[in-house]
Amino acid sequence: MNTDYDAGKTKVLILGGTGEMGQWFTRFFKERGYEVTVWGKGGKIEVAKKLDVPFALDLEAVIPESDIVIVSVPINATEETIAEIAPKMKAGSILMDFTSIKVGPVEAMRKFAPKDVEILGTHPMFGPTIPTIRGQTVILVPVKGYSEKWFPVIRQLFEESGAHVEITTAEEHDRLVSVVQGLTHFAYIAIGTTIDRLDFDVKKSRKFVSPVYSIMLDFVGRILGQNPYLYALIQMENPGVPEVHEAFIKECEELSSLVKAHDEEGFVRKMKAAARKYDDTSHALRRSDKLINSRIIEYETILNSTGKVCGFSHIYSGNIHVGRLEKVRPNEIVLMKLVSKGTAPNIKNRFITLKLENLRPLSEAELREWRKENLEHSVRDISVVIPEGADPEVVLRAVSTDKHLADCKISDIYKGVNGTLLEKKGSTAEKLGVTYRISIFGDCDADSVETEVTALLCGLGCRIREKNLKFS
C-alpha cells in the first residue's frame, strides 16, 4: 500500500448506499476508518442515520469531493448512473461498480470517466446476509492504464480483510458468471416454481428429508426469499445467459425423454459423460460430506447441551441469547433466558423459542465474556495464611482456573509474627496473610462456589485466617 495513503482521510461515496448491499459496504468501509457518505434514489435519510453516516443531499457537491465513488445500483441503472456521475469526479479519484456483469459497466466507466480518474470493475460474490467478508470471493477487473494507483490499494484492502481476490477481464467474468450465477440461480428458481406448479407440500416433505434434499431446499429457499427484481436482472442483463438457458433446457428435455423411454443405458451414458467433464466428483463428495457432517455435528453438540447454560448469536439481528437450554427440536430450541443486569424483577424464568437456522452457537470464550459483562455477580473475600515460601500470585492463578468465577484478584496482603493463627508452633517466622476477592457468576450458587474455592485453597496448603466477608 502507498505510504501516503491514509484511510482516515479517504472519502467514500456509495451510490445505492441505502440498499442492502450498499449498507453492507458502508459498514465495511466505515469499520476500516474511511469517511463514508451514502446516496440513494429513494432518499432514505433514515437509513443513513441508522448507519451513522451522512446522506448526500447535494450529490453534485459531494461527487467532486470524494476519493472513491462506488456504484451499487440495480444492473439496468448502472450504465446510466455511471454516465451521469463519472464526468463530475475529481482528478486522482477512482470509480468502482459492484454490478454482477462487467462488460457494459466497465465500458461505460472507460467512456465517461475523465482520463485522470481511475476505474475498477468489482463484483463481490456474496450477498448482504453474509456477516463478514472473511473467506468470501471478490472479483476485480482492472483496466490497463486506468487502474494504476488504486488497484493495489483496493486489492490489499480486501485481502487484508480476509477475502479471496480473483483478477480477470470483463469478458471472462461475464462468460463465467453466466454459468456461476445465470445457470445456478435459474435452476434453483426453476425448482421453486416447479414445486409451486405441483402444489407440493414442502413443509410436510421435510419429515422425509435426506441431508442432500434438505440442503437443496435451503438453497432454493435462500434464492426465492431474496429480491426477485435483482435475480430477474441477473438473468436478463448478462448477454451470455440465453445460450446457457438453451443448453440447460435442451439437457432437461433429453434426460426427460430418456426417462420416458426407460432408456437406462442412455441415462447412464449421459451421467457418466457429465461426471468425466466435471472431473472433480471425488472432491465434490468429500466437500459435500463435510457440509452435511458439519450440520449434523452442530445439531448433536446443541442436543448434548440440554440442561446446560448456552449462548447463541442471532445471525441477522446480532442479538445474543443466553440461558438454560430446555428443549432441542429438529428446527428450533427453547431457552430459559438468564436474568441479566437491568432486567425488571418481575421478568424471571422467561422462556424463548428460537429457530436453529438463525443461530450461531457461542464459543466457550464468547459465552464466558457475555456472562461476565451481563450478569450480576456475588463477591466474596476469602482470607488465608499461605504456606511459607509460597507466592500469592501463583495461588491466585490456581484459584482463577475455577470456571464459576467471573474474576479473582488479591485485595489485601499483610504480615504477622505473634498472632496465634498466623504462627507455626515453635516458629517466630513472619507469616504472610492474603485476602482473595472472588466474583462468582450470577447464574451459579454463590455459597457452593465459595466452599469450592475455600477447599481448593486448603488443598494448596493455605489456612483460613478469619470469617470470610460476603458483599452480595
DOBALO-584731 format. One record per residue (C-alpha): residue in three letters; x, y, z. Coordinates in steps of 0.2 Angstrom, whole numbers, padded with zeros to 4 digits, always signed. Last residue first. Example, Ala and Ser with C-alpha at 12.3 -4.5 7.8 and 13.67 -1.06 7.14 Angstrom:
Ser+0068-0005+0036
Ala+0062-0022+0039
This chain:
Ser-0119-0050+0240
Phe-0104-0042+0249
Lys-0099-0058+0259
Leu-0084-0057+0270
Asn-0075-0073+0276
Lys-0073-0077+0294
Glu-0054-0077+0298
Arg-0037-0084+0293
Ile-0042-0100+0283
Arg-0026-0110+0281
Cys-0017-0112+0264
Gly-0009-0128+0259
Leu-0014-0129+0241
Gly-0028-0141+0247
Cys-0034-0128+0259
Leu-0035-0115+0244
Leu-0045-0128+0234
Ala-0057-0131+0248
Thr-0060-0112+0250
Val-0064-0111+0231
Glu-0077-0125+0232
Thr-0085-0118+0248
Glu-0086-0101+0239
Val-0093-0109+0224
Ser-0107-0118+0234
Asp-0111-0102+0243
Ala-0113-0092+0227
Asp-0124-0104+0218
Cys-0120-0100+0200
Asp-0130-0090+0187
Gly-0123-0073+0194
Phe-0105-0079+0191
Ile-0095-0078+0207
Ser-0083-0063+0209
Ile-0068-0068+0221
Arg-0058-0057+0232
Tyr-0043-0066+0238
Thr-0036-0060+0255
Val-0018-0064+0259
Gly-0009-0067+0275
Leu+0010-0070+0275
Lys+0018-0076+0291
Glu+0034-0069+0299
Ala+0045-0083+0307
Thr+0044-0085+0326
Ser+0042-0104+0325
Gly+0038-0116+0339
Lys+0020-0119+0333
Lys+0018-0110+0316
Glu+0011-0093+0319
Leu-0003-0084+0309
Leu-0017-0090+0320
Thr-0009-0087+0336
Gly-0003-0070+0331
Asn+0015-0066+0335
Val+0023-0063+0319
Gly+0011-0055+0306
Lys+0011-0049+0288
Tyr-0002-0042+0276
Ile-0008-0044+0258
Asp-0025-0037+0253
Ser-0037-0037+0238
Ile-0029-0050+0228
Lys-0039-0054+0212
Cys-0052-0066+0205
Asp-0065-0063+0192
Ala-0080-0071+0183
Leu-0078-0086+0194
His-0088-0102+0190
Lys-0074-0109+0179
Asp-0062-0111+0193
Thr-0045-0108+0184
Ser-0043-0091+0194
Val-0039-0101+0210
Ala-0023-0108+0203
Arg-0018-0091+0196
Leu-0021-0083+0213
Val-0010-0096+0221
Val+0004-0092+0209
Glu+0001-0073+0213
Pro+0002-0076+0232
Asp+0019-0084+0230
Ala+0023-0098+0243
Gly+0038-0098+0254
Glu+0029-0102+0270
Pro+0012-0109+0265
Ile-0002-0095+0263
Val-0012-0089+0278
Val-0029-0086+0271
Ser-0043-0073+0269
Ile-0058-0077+0257
Asp-0067-0062+0252
Arg-0084-0064+0242
Val-0092-0055+0228
Ser-0109-0061+0220
His-0111-0057+0202
Glu-0125-0048+0192
Leu-0124-0055+0175
Asn-0121-0045+0158
Glu-0102-0042+0156
Lys-0095-0058+0164
Arg-0109-0069+0157
Trp-0106-0062+0140
Glu-0087-0065+0141
Arg-0090-0083+0147
Leu-0101-0086+0132
Glu-0089-0079+0120
Ala-0074-0089+0127
Glu-0085-0105+0127
Ser-0089-0102+0109
Leu-0107-0095+0105
Pro-0118-0106+0095
Arg-0123-0097+0079
Leu-0142-0096+0076
Asn-0155-0091+0063
Glu-0156-0109+0056
Leu-0160-0115+0074
Lys-0176-0105+0075
Leu-0178-0098+0093
Thr-0191-0101+0106
Ile-0190-0091+0122
Phe-0194-0095+0140
Arg-0193-0082+0154
Asn-0189-0089+0171
Lys-0190-0072+0178
Ile-0197-0055+0172
Asn-0205-0047+0188
Pro-0189-0040+0194
Ala-0186-0030+0178
Thr-0169-0034+0169
Gly-0156-0021+0172
Lys-0142-0033+0173
Ser-0146-0050+0166
Val-0159-0063+0171
Leu-0154-0079+0161
Lys-0166-0085+0147
Met-0175-0101+0148
Leu-0171-0107+0131
Val-0181-0117+0119
Ile-0173-0123+0103
Glu-0179-0124+0085
Asn-0178-0134+0068
Pro-0176-0153+0073
Arg-0181-0149+0092
Val-0170-0145+0106
Lys-0178-0142+0123
Glu-0173-0133+0139
Leu-0156-0125+0136
Arg-0153-0114+0151
Gly-0150-0096+0145
Val-0141-0084+0134
His-0147-0075+0118
Ile-0136-0063+0110
Asn-0144-0051+0097
Gly-0134-0049+0080
Ser-0150-0046+0071
Tyr-0146-0057+0056
Ile-0135-0072+0063
His-0144-0072+0080
Ser-0129-0076+0092
Phe-0132-0091+0104
Gly-0127-0094+0122
Cys-0128-0110+0132
Val-0131-0114+0151
Lys-0134-0133+0152
Gly-0150-0143+0153
Thr-0148-0149+0135
Ser-0130-0147+0129
Asn-0130-0164+0121
Leu-0143-0158+0108
Ile-0133-0142+0104
Thr-0117-0153+0100
Glu-0128-0165+0091
Tyr-0135-0151+0080
Glu-0118-0144+0076
Ile-0111-0161+0072
Ile-0125-0165+0060
Arg-0124-0148+0051
Ser-0105-0150+0050
Asn-0107-0168+0043
Ile-0118-0162+0029
Leu-0105-0148+0024
Lys-0090-0160+0026
Asp-0099-0174+0016
Ser-0102-0160+0002
Arg-0084-0157+0002
Arg-0079-0175+0001
Leu-0091-0179-0012
Ala-0086-0164-0023
His-0068-0170-0021
Ser-0072-0187-0028
Thr-0083-0179-0042
Asp-0069-0167-0048
Asp-0068-0170-0067
Tyr-0085-0162-0071
Lys-0082-0167-0089
Arg-0080-0185-0084
Ala-0095-0184-0072
Ala-0105-0177-0086
Ala-0101-0191-0098
Lys-0105-0204-0084
Met-0122-0196-0082
Lys-0127-0195-0100
Arg-0121-0213-0103
Val-0131-0219-0088
Phe-0147-0211-0095
Gly-0144-0219-0112
Glu-0141-0236-0103
Glu-0157-0234-0093
Asp-0168-0230-0108
His-0185-0231-0100
Ala-0192-0221-0114
Lys-0200-0209-0103
Val-0183-0207-0093
Leu-0173-0205-0109
Ser-0185-0192-0115
Ser-0184-0182-0098
Leu-0165-0183-0100
Glu-0166-0175-0117
Glu-0178-0162-0112
Cys-0168-0157-0097
Glu-0152-0156-0107
Lys-0161-0145-0120
Ile-0167-0133-0106
Phe-0150-0132-0099
Ala-0142-0128-0116
Glu-0155-0115-0120
His-0153-0107-0103
Val-0134-0106-0105
Glu-0136-0098-0123
Pro-0148-0085-0115
Val-0136-0081-0101
Gly-0121-0075-0111
Pro-0129-0057-0114
Asn-0129-0054-0095
Glu-0144-0042-0092
Met-0159-0054-0091
Gln-0154-0067-0079
Ile-0145-0056-0066
Leu-0159-0043-0069
Ala-0173-0056-0064
Tyr-0162-0060-0049
Leu-0161-0042-0043
Tyr-0180-0040-0046
Pro-0184-0056-0036
Asn-0176-0048-0020
Gln-0172-0063-0009
Gly-0183-0077-0001
Leu-0183-0087-0018
Ile-0164-0088-0018
Arg-0162-0094+0000
Gly-0177-0105-0002
Val-0169-0115-0016
Phe-0153-0116-0006
Asp-0162-0122+0009
Leu-0172-0135-0001
Met-0155-0141-0008
Ile-0148-0143+0009
Ser-0163-0153+0015
Tyr-0163-0164-0001
Val-0144-0168+0002
Pro-0147-0172+0020
Ser-0162-0183+0017
Val-0179-0177+0022
Phe-0195-0187+0024
Lys-0202-0176+0038
Arg-0196-0161+0027
Ser-0209-0166+0014
Lys-0223-0160+0025
Lys-0215-0142+0025
Val-0213-0143+0006
Asp-0231-0148+0002
Phe-0231-0148-0017
Asp-0244-0138-0027
Leu-0235-0146-0042
Arg-0234-0129-0050
Asp-0227-0121-0034
Ile-0214-0135-0033
Thr-0210-0132-0051
Thr-0208-0113-0047
Gly-0195-0117-0034
Ile-0185-0130-0044
Ala-0185-0117-0058
Ile-0178-0104-0046
Tyr-0164-0116-0041
Ala-0160-0120-0059
Phe-0160-0101-0065
His-0150-0096-0050
Thr-0137-0110-0054
Leu-0137-0106-0073
Gly-0135-0087-0073
Gln-0125-0086-0057
Val-0109-0097-0060
Val-0115-0101-0078
Ser-0117-0084-0085
Val-0104-0079-0072
Leu-0090-0087-0081
Arg-0094-0078-0098
Asp-0097-0062-0089
His-0080-0063-0080
Glu-0071-0068-0095
Glu-0077-0053-0105
Ala-0074-0041-0091
Thr-0056-0047-0088
Thr-0050-0056-0073
Ile-0042-0055-0055
Glu-0049-0065-0041
Val-0047-0058-0023
His-0050-0070-0008
Ala-0057-0060+0006
Gly-0049-0060+0024
Ser-0049-0041+0027
Glu-0031-0040+0022
Glu-0036-0047+0005
Phe-0050-0034+0003
Leu-0039-0019+0007
Gln-0024-0026-0002
Arg-0034-0027-0018
Ile-0042-0009-0015
Val-0024-0001-0013
Pro-0016-0012-0027
Phe-0030-0006-0039
Trp-0029+0012-0034
Lys-0014+0019-0042
Glu-0013+0010-0058
Ser-0031+0006-0063
Tyr-0035+0016-0079
Gly-0019+0012-0090
Lys-0024-0006-0091
Val-0041-0009-0084
Pro-0043-0018-0068
Val-0057-0031-0066
Leu-0058-0037-0048
Ile-0068-0052-0042
Val-0071-0053-0023
Thr-0073-0070-0015
Gln-0078-0073+0003
Gly-0067-0081+0016
Arg-0068-0066+0028
Ile-0080-0053+0020
Thr-0091-0055+0036
Pro-0109-0057+0041
Ile-0115-0064+0025
Thr-0134-0058+0023
Pro-0129-0044+0011
Gly-0125-0056-0003
Phe-0109-0064-0009
Met-0098-0064-0025
Pro-0092-0046-0023
His-0090-0040-0041
Thr-0079-0025-0045
Gly-0074-0016-0061
Leu-0060-0003-0057
Ile-0059+0014-0064
Glu-0046+0028-0062
Val-0050+0046-0065
Asp-0036+0057-0073
Lys-0043+0052-0091
Pro-0060+0058-0086
Ala-0073+0044-0084
Phe-0087+0043-0097
Lys-0081+0030-0109
Arg-0070+0019-0098
Met-0083+0019-0085
Ala-0096+0014-0098
Glu-0085+0000-0105
Val-0083-0006-0087
Pro-0101-0006-0084
Gly-0106-0015-0100
Val-0093-0029-0100
Lys-0094-0032-0081
Ile-0110-0040-0075
Ser-0114-0044-0057
Thr-0113-0025-0053
Phe-0102-0018-0039
Asp-0095-0003-0049
Met-0080+0007-0045
Leu-0074+0025-0049
Ile-0057+0031-0043
Ser-0050+0048-0038
Gly-0034+0056-0044
Ala-0043+0070-0053
Lys-0060+0074-0047
Met-0077+0066-0052
Lys-0090+0076-0061
Pro-0088+0066-0078
Ala-0091+0050-0069
Ile-0108+0055-0061
Glu-0121+0054-0076
Ala-0113+0041-0087
Ile-0110+0030-0072
Thr-0128+0031-0067
Glu-0134+0027-0084
Glu-0123+0012-0085
Thr-0129+0006-0068
Ala-0147+0008-0070
Asn-0151-0009-0078
Ile-0140-0018-0065
Pro-0148-0010-0050
Val-0137+0002-0040
Ser-0121-0001-0031
Val-0110+0012-0040
Ile-0094+0016-0029
Val-0085+0033-0029
Ile-0068+0033-0020
Asp-0059+0049-0017
Ser-0075+0060-0015
Glu-0075+0079-0015
Pro-0080+0080-0034
Ile-0096+0069-0030
Val-0101+0078-0014
Ala-0106+0094-0022
Glu-0117+0087-0036
Leu-0125+0075-0024
Asp-0132+0089-0013
Leu-0142+0078+0000
Ala-0128+0066+0001
Phe-0133+0056+0016
Pro-0120+0057+0030
Val-0115+0042+0040
Asp-0122+0034+0057
Leu-0128+0018+0049
Lys-0145+0021+0056
Lys-0144+0039+0051
Ala-0140+0034+0033
Val-0155+0023+0033
Glu-0166+0037+0040
Ile-0161+0048+0025
Lys-0170+0036+0013
Gly-0170+0047-0002
Gly-0177+0034-0014
Lys-0163+0037-0027
Gly-0150+0033-0014
Trp-0134+0042-0008
Val-0121+0037+0005
Thr-0106+0046+0013
Val-0092+0036+0020
Glu-0076+0043+0029
Tyr-0065+0028+0029
Gly-0058+0021+0046
Arg-0059+0002+0042
Glu-0076+0000+0051
Lys-0083+0014+0040
Phe-0078+0004+0024
Phe-0086-0012+0029
Arg-0102-0003+0037
Thr-0105+0006+0021
Phe-0101-0010+0011
Trp-0116-0019+0019
Gln-0127-0004+0018
Gly-0124-0003-0001
Met-0128-0022-0002
Glu-0144-0019+0006
Gly-0149-0003-0002
Thr-0146+0014+0006
Gly-0128+0015-0001
Gly-0135+0015-0019
Leu-0122+0027-0024
Ile-0108+0024-0011
Leu-0097+0039-0009
Val-0080+0036+0000
Lys-0069+0050+0007
Thr-0051+0045+0012
Lys-0044+0054+0026
Gly-0045+0040+0039
Ala-0039+0028+0026
Asp-0022+0036+0024
Tyr-0012+0033+0009
Asp+0005+0042+0008
Thr+0015+0026+0011
Asn+0006+0018-0004
Met+0000+0000+0000
